[in-house]
Amino acid sequence: ADYGTTITAPADPTKEGFVFKGWEPDIPTTYPAGSITVVAQWNPVTKITFDTKGGSAIAPISGEAGTAVTAPADPVKPGYTFNGWEPGIPTTFPDENMTVVAKWTKDAVLFTVSSASGILGDTVEITVSVSANSDIAAADLFVAFNNTKLEYVSGAAGDAVGAGTISSINPQPAVGDTTEIMQALASDPVITAGGSLMVLKFKILDGWYGVTPLTLTVGQIVDEFYETMDYGISNGSITCQSSTITFDTDGGSAIAPITGAVGSSVTAPAEPTKEGFTFAGWDPDIPATFPPDDLTVVAQWTPIPKTTITFWLEEDSPAPY
């Protein structure tokens, strides 16, 4: 082309794994007096790969070297706490591909006793569960309950107890109003699955309502090297459902509400009084047993008839006195 004529620049080149950043030197706008060579400038596109070491998967991220990195959400791993990456995720994409590795701290074993609710005579079920990846080789667990409120019915190994685990569940002799259910565990290989270790059934006895605790204690807990392990406990309870009967005396003498276990016998209070009226019962009637839900009964009244007495004086004309 003739010197000084306008140059129409070609389309930008492409190169796999790189971003085109221009020419060196720049393409002039007009043809120069002599030949020149311009060299493409490239910036690499690099990838950061995440090795979560058994945690939730994270897809690799890619970007042009030097541009900002948006870090992904932290991975999760049952039974462990995430403690960052090694090396740390850079703020900008590096010049070369890199892999960062998750760092984890093993959590203390957590035992959880579930809760249940029922009415008098019901048989309710609770579980004692363990957190995932507990790595328990042996443990003795004790669940204490009030034997005046609950009756132990049965116990069975839970779904976290695998084929390699020996489990024995037995009630211990009562001490006063407290009885303990003991589970002895021995496992080879160690217990890693999270879930229930034992499933216990209790019958709700008569004579109480409200909440009674289920308290777990650990006699021993060791790992595969028979080292004592750290643990935490979240206890549960069993609730005997109750209801309250409220008395609306409609202006009569006050009667305090009464509360009792659902299904237990109701002792009706003394009848209210109201000046000028005769008590005629409750609407609705007071039930024989405490109902499933709270209830209000309203007093019914019958007015007492009024009698008028008239006096007459003999010497006066008839007139009321």
For each residue, the residues with C-beta under 8 A, 3 or more apart:
1: 5 7 31
2: 5 31
3: 30 31 32 33
4: 30 31
5: 1 2 30 31
6: 29 30
7: 1 27 28 29 30 31
8:
9: 27
10:
11:
12: 20
13: 20 40
14: 20
15: 18 20 40 42
16:
17: 44 45
18: 15 42 43 44 45
19: 42 43 44 45 64
20: 12 13 14 15 40 41 42
21: 41 42 43
22: 26 40 41
23: 26 27 38 39 40 41
24: 38 39 41
25: 36 38
26: 22 23 38
27: 7 9 23 38
28: 7 31 32 36
29: 6 7
30: 3 4 5 6 7
31: 1 2 3 4 5 7 28
32: 3 28 35 36
33: 3
34:
35: 32
36: 25 28 32
37:
38: 23 24 25 26 27
39: 23 24
40: 13 15 20 22 23
41: 20 21 22 23 24
42: 15 18 19 20 21
43: 18 19 21 64 65 66
44: 17 18 19 64 65 95 96
45: 17 18 19 62 63 64 65 93
46: 62 63 64 65 93 94 95 96 97 98
47: 60 61 62 97 98
48: 60 61 62 69 89 90 93 94 97 98 99 100
49: 60 97 98 99 100
50: 58 59 60 72 75 85 99 100 102
51: 99 100 101 102
52: 55 56 57 58 75 77 102
53: 77 101 102 104
54: 77 104
55: 52 75 76 77 80 82 102 104
56: 52 75 76 77
57: 52 75
58: 50 52 72 73 75
59: 50 72
60: 47 48 49 50
61: 47 48 69 70 72
62: 45 46 47 48 93
63: 45 46 67 68 69 93
64: 19 43 44 45 46 67 93
65: 43 44 45 46 92 93 94 95
66: 43 92 93
67: 63 64 92 93
68: 63 91 92
69: 48 61 63 89 90 91 92 93
70: 61
71: 89
72: 50 58 59 61
73: 58
74: 82
75: 50 52 55 56 57 58 82 102
76: 55 56 82
77: 52 53 54 55 56 80 82 102 104 133
78: 131 132 133 194
79: 106 107 131 132 133 134 194
80: 55 77 104 105 106 107 133
81: 104 105 107
82: 55 74 75 76 77 102 103 104
83: 103 104 105
84: 88 102 103
85: 50 88 89 100 101 102 103
86: 100 101 102 103
87: 98 100
88: 84 85 100
89: 48 69 71 85 100
90: 48 69 93 94 98
91: 68 69
92: 65 66 67 68 69
93: 45 46 48 62 63 64 65 66 67 69 90
94: 46 48 65 90 97 98
95: 44 46 65
96: 44 46
97: 46 47 48 49 94
98: 46 47 48 49 87 90 94
99: 48 49 50 51
100: 48 49 50 51 85 86 87 88 89
101: 51 53 85 86
102: 50 51 52 53 55 75 77 82 84 85 86
103: 82 83 84 85 86
104: 53 54 55 77 80 81 82 83
105: 80 81 83
106: 79 80 133
107: 79 80 81 110 131
108: 229 230 231 232
109: 130 131 134 136 221 229 230 231 232
110: 107 130 131 231 232 233 234
111: 128 129 130 131 141 197 216 218 231 232 233 234
112: 128 129 130 131 233 234 236
113: 126 127 128 143 214 215 216 233 234 235 236
114: 126 127 128 129 236
115: 126 214 236 237 238 239
116: 124 125 126 202 236 238 239
117: 124 238 239 241
118: 122 123 124 204 238 239 240 241
119: 122 204 240 241 261 262 263 292
120: 204 205 206 240 261 262 263 264
121: 203 204 206 263
122: 118 119 203 204
123: 118 153 201 202 203 204
124: 116 117 118 201 202 204 238
125: 116 199 200 201
126: 113 114 115 116 199 200 202 214 236 238
127: 113 114 158 196 197 198 199 200
128: 111 112 113 114 141 143 158 183 196 197 198 200 216
129: 111 112 114 158 160 194 195 196 197
130: 109 110 111 112 134 136 160 191 194 195 197
131: 78 79 107 109 110 111 112 134 194
132: 78 79 192 193 194
133: 77 78 79 80 106 192 194
134: 79 109 130 131 190 191 192 194 229
135: 190 191 192 223 224 229
136: 109 130 139 185 187 190 191 221 222 223 229
137: 186 187 188 190 191 222 223 224 226
138: 185 186 187 220 221 222 226
139: 136 183 184 185 218 219 220 221 222
140: 182 183 184 185 218 219 220 221
141: 111 128 182 183 185 197 198 216 217 218 219
142: 172 180 181 182 183 216 217 218 219
143: 113 128 180 181 183 198 200 214 215 216
144: 178 179 180 214 215 216 217
145: 149 150 152 178 179 180 181 202 212 213 214 215 238
146: 149 150 177 178 212 213
147: 150 151 152 174 177 178 179
148: 177 205 207 208
149: 145 146 204 205 207 208 212 238 240
150: 145 146 147 202 203 204 205 212 238
151: 147 202 203 205
152: 145 147 155 171 179 181 200 201 202
153: 123 201 202 203
154: 200 201
155: 152 169 170 181 183 198 199 200 201
156: 169 198 199
157: 161 165 167 169 197 198 199
158: 127 128 129 161 195 196 197 198 199
159: 193 195 196
160: 129 130 191 193 194 195 196 197
161: 157 158 165 167 185 187 191 197 198
162: 165 187 191 193
163:
164: 187 188 189
165: 157 161 162 185 186 187 191
166: 184 185 186 187
167: 157 161 183 184 185 197 198
168: 182 183 184
169: 155 156 157 181 182 183 198 200
170: 155 181 182
171: 152 179 180 181 182
172: 142 179 180 181 182
173: 179
174: 147 177 178 179
175: 178 179
176:
177: 146 147 148 174
178: 144 145 146 147 174 175
179: 144 145 147 152 171 172 173 174 175
180: 142 143 144 145 171 172 217
181: 142 143 145 152 155 169 170 171 172 198 200
182: 140 141 142 168 169 170 171 172 219
183: 128 139 140 141 142 143 155 167 168 169 197 198
184: 139 140 166 167 168
185: 136 138 139 140 141 161 165 166 167 191 197
186: 137 138 165 166
187: 136 137 138 161 162 164 165 166 190 191
188: 137 164
189: 164 192 224
190: 134 135 136 137 187 223 224
191: 130 134 135 136 137 160 161 162 165 185 187 197
192: 132 133 134 135 189
193: 132 159 160 162
194: 78 79 129 130 131 132 133 134 160
195: 129 130 158 159 160
196: 127 128 129 158 159 160 199
197: 111 127 128 129 130 141 157 158 160 161 167 183 185 191
198: 127 128 141 143 155 156 157 158 161 167 169 181 183
199: 125 126 127 155 156 157 158 196
200: 125 126 127 128 143 152 154 155 169 181
201: 123 124 125 152 153 154 155
202: 116 123 124 126 145 150 151 152 153 238
203: 121 122 123 150 151 153
204: 118 119 120 121 122 123 124 149 150 238 240
205: 120 148 149 150 151 208
206: 120 121 261 264
207: 148 149
208: 148 149 205 212 240 261
209: 240 241 242 259 260 261 262 264
210: 239 240 242
211: 237 238 239 240
212: 145 146 149 150 208 237 238 239 240
213: 145 146 235 236 237
214: 113 115 126 143 144 145 235 236 237 238
215: 113 143 144 145 235
216: 111 113 128 141 142 143 144 233 235
217: 141 142 144 180 233
218: 111 139 140 141 142 221 231 233
219: 139 140 141 142 182
220: 138 139 140 228
221: 109 136 138 139 140 218 228 229 231
222: 136 137 138 139 225 226 227 228 229
223: 135 136 137 190 226 227 229
224: 135 137 189 190
225: 222
226: 137 138 222 223
227: 222 223
228: 220 221 222
229: 108 109 134 135 136 221 222 223
230: 108 109
231: 108 109 110 111 218 221
232: 108 109 110 111
233: 110 111 112 113 216 217 218
234: 110 111 112 113
235: 113 213 214 215 216
236: 112 113 114 115 116 126 213 214
237: 115 211 212 213 214
238: 115 116 117 118 124 126 145 149 150 202 204 211 212 214
239: 115 116 117 118 210 211 212
240: 118 119 120 149 204 208 209 210 211 212 261 262
241: 117 118 119 209 261 262 292
242: 209 210 259 260 261 262 290
243: 259 260 262 290 291 292 293 294 295
244: 257 258 259 294 295
245: 257 258 259 266 286 287 290 291 294 295 296 297
246: 257 294 295 296 297
247: 255 256 257 269 272 282 296 297 299
248: 296 297 298 299
249: 252 253 254 255 272 274 299
250: 274 298 299 301
251: 274
252: 249 272 273 274 277 279 299 301
253: 249 272 273 274
254: 249 272
255: 247 249 269 270 272
256: 247 269
257: 244 245 246 247
258: 244 245 266 267 269
259: 209 242 243 244 245 290
260: 209 242 243 264 265 266 290
261: 119 120 206 208 209 240 241 242 264 290
262: 119 120 209 240 241 242 243 289 290 291 292
263: 119 120 121 289 290
264: 120 206 209 260 261 289 290
265: 260 288 289
266: 245 258 260 286 287 288 289 290
267: 258
268: 286
269: 247 255 256 258
270: 255
271: 279
272: 247 249 252 253 254 255 279 299
273: 252 253 279
274: 249 250 251 252 253 277 279 299 301
275:
276: 303 304
277: 252 274 301 302 303 304
278: 301 302 303 304
279: 252 271 272 273 274 299 300 301
280: 300 301 302
281: 285 299 300
282: 247 285 286 297 298 299 300
283: 297 298 300
284: 287 295 297
285: 281 282 297
286: 245 266 268 282 297
287: 245 266 284 290 291 295
288: 265 266
289: 262 263 264 265 266
290: 242 243 245 259 260 261 262 263 264 266 287
291: 243 245 262 287 295
292: 119 241 243 262
293: 243
294: 243 244 245 246
295: 243 244 245 246 284 287 291
296: 245 246 247 248
297: 245 246 247 248 282 283 284 285 286
298: 248 250 282 283
299: 247 248 249 250 252 272 274 279 281 282
300: 279 280 281 282 283
301: 250 252 274 277 278 279 280
302: 277 278 280
303: 276 277 278
304: 276 277 278
305:
306:
307:
308:
309:
310: 320 321
311: 320 321
312: 316 318 319 321
313: 316 321
314:
315:
316: 312 313 319
317:
318: 312
319: 312 316
320: 310 311
321: 310 311 312 313
